[in-house]
Amino acid sequence: MIRVVAAIIEERGRLLICQRRAGGAFALKWEFPGGKIRRGETQRAAVARELREELGVAVDIGREVFRTRHRYADMAAAVDITFFAATRPFPAPRNIVFERVVWARPRDLLRYDFLAADRVLIGRLVRGEFVTPIRKQP
């Protein structure tokens, strides 16, 4: 099992999404920023580290938003992904490792070719079934 964490960062009603680099694994697919958890690292520490490495930001890491498991055909192990709400990136995110970084409205997420493991979450965000990181539950 490969353990991965990702952040759903919301600012002004938009979500930060990132496109993987051309030529790498899952080239040009879109995802929420994050990555693999290192041995001995907590999920929250992994999210914070990944966001520093990928976007040069510090964030407030909130609650767990969604968890899923996916097995890609070309990978031996399944991927277990936990998504956390995150807000107030500081300083402003800068693209360090991605092809592109975009602030997208939830309703526009279907326009992007996301990783297969993210698609259930994307569908729920688009349909408004999920409380986004800043909005409080009713």
C-alpha positions in Angstrom: 0.0 0.0 0.0 1.3 3.5 -0.9 0.1 6.1 1.5 -0.5 9.5 0.1 -1.9 12.8 1.4 -3.2 15.8 -0.5 -4.6 19.2 0.4 -7.7 20.9 -0.8 -6.8 24.5 -0.6 -9.6 27.0 -1.0 -9.3 30.7 -1.4 -12.2 33.0 -2.4 -14.3 30.1 -3.6 -11.6 28.6 -5.8 -9.6 25.4 -5.3 -5.9 25.1 -6.0 -5.2 22.3 -8.5 -1.9 21.3 -10.1 -0.9 19.6 -13.3 1.8 17.0 -13.3 4.8 17.7 -15.5 5.1 16.3 -19.0 7.4 13.3 -19.2 6.8 12.2 -15.6 4.5 9.6 -14.0 0.9 10.3 -14.9 2.1 13.1 -17.2 -0.2 16.2 -17.5 -2.9 14.8 -15.2 -4.4 17.2 -12.7 -4.4 16.6 -9.0 -4.6 18.4 -5.6 -1.1 19.1 -4.2 0.4 16.5 -1.9 2.5 13.3 -2.0 3.7 10.2 -0.3 4.0 9.9 3.4 7.6 9.2 4.6 8.4 6.6 7.2 7.7 7.9 10.7 5.8 11.0 9.3 2.2 11.8 10.3 -0.3 12.6 7.6 -0.5 16.2 8.6 3.3 16.6 8.7 3.4 15.0 5.3 0.9 17.5 3.9 2.8 20.4 5.3 6.1 19.2 4.0 4.7 18.5 0.5 3.1 21.9 0.2 6.4 23.6 1.2 8.3 21.5 -1.4 5.8 21.8 -4.2 4.4 25.3 -3.7 6.7 27.0 -1.2 3.8 27.7 1.2 2.7 27.1 4.7 -1.0 26.5 5.3 -3.4 25.8 8.1 -4.2 22.1 7.8 -7.8 21.4 8.7 -10.0 18.4 9.0 -9.9 15.2 6.9 -12.2 15.8 3.9 -12.2 12.5 2.0 -10.3 9.2 1.8 -10.1 6.8 -1.0 -8.2 3.8 -2.2 -7.3 3.2 -5.9 -5.3 0.6 -7.8 -3.8 1.8 -11.0 -3.3 -0.9 -13.6 0.4 -0.2 -14.1 1.2 -0.1 -10.3 1.7 -3.2 -8.1 0.4 -1.6 -4.9 -2.8 0.3 -4.3 -2.7 4.0 -3.4 -4.5 5.1 -0.2 -5.1 8.8 -0.4 -6.3 11.1 2.4 -7.4 14.6 1.5 -7.2 17.4 4.1 -8.8 20.8 4.0 -6.2 23.6 4.0 -6.6 27.4 4.0 -4.6 30.6 4.0 -1.5 29.7 2.0 1.4 31.9 2.9 3.2 33.3 1.0 1.2 33.1 -2.2 1.7 29.7 -3.9 4.5 29.5 -6.5 4.9 26.7 -9.0 8.0 24.8 -8.1 7.4 21.3 -9.5 4.3 21.3 -11.6 3.5 22.0 -15.3 0.8 24.4 -14.3 -1.0 25.6 -11.1 -4.6 26.9 -11.4 -7.2 28.3 -9.0 -10.4 26.7 -10.3 -14.1 27.0 -9.3 -15.5 23.7 -8.0 -18.1 23.7 -10.8 -15.3 23.9 -13.4 -13.2 20.9 -12.2 -14.7 18.5 -14.8 -12.9 20.5 -17.5 -9.5 19.1 -16.2 -8.2 15.6 -16.7 -7.7 14.5 -13.1 -5.9 11.4 -11.9 -8.3 8.5 -11.7 -8.0 8.3 -7.9 -9.3 11.8 -7.5 -12.4 11.5 -9.7 -15.0 10.5 -7.0 -13.9 13.5 -5.0 -14.1 15.7 -8.0 -17.6 14.6 -8.8 -18.7 15.3 -5.3 -17.1 18.7 -5.3 -18.7 19.6 -8.6 -22.2 18.5 -7.4 -21.8 20.5 -4.2 -22.2 17.4 -2.1 -19.1 18.2 -0.1 -18.5 21.1 2.2 -15.5 22.8 0.8 -12.7 23.6 3.2 -13.8 27.2 4.2 -17.5 26.7 4.2 -19.0 25.4 7.4 -21.4 22.5 7.5 -25.0 23.6 7.8 
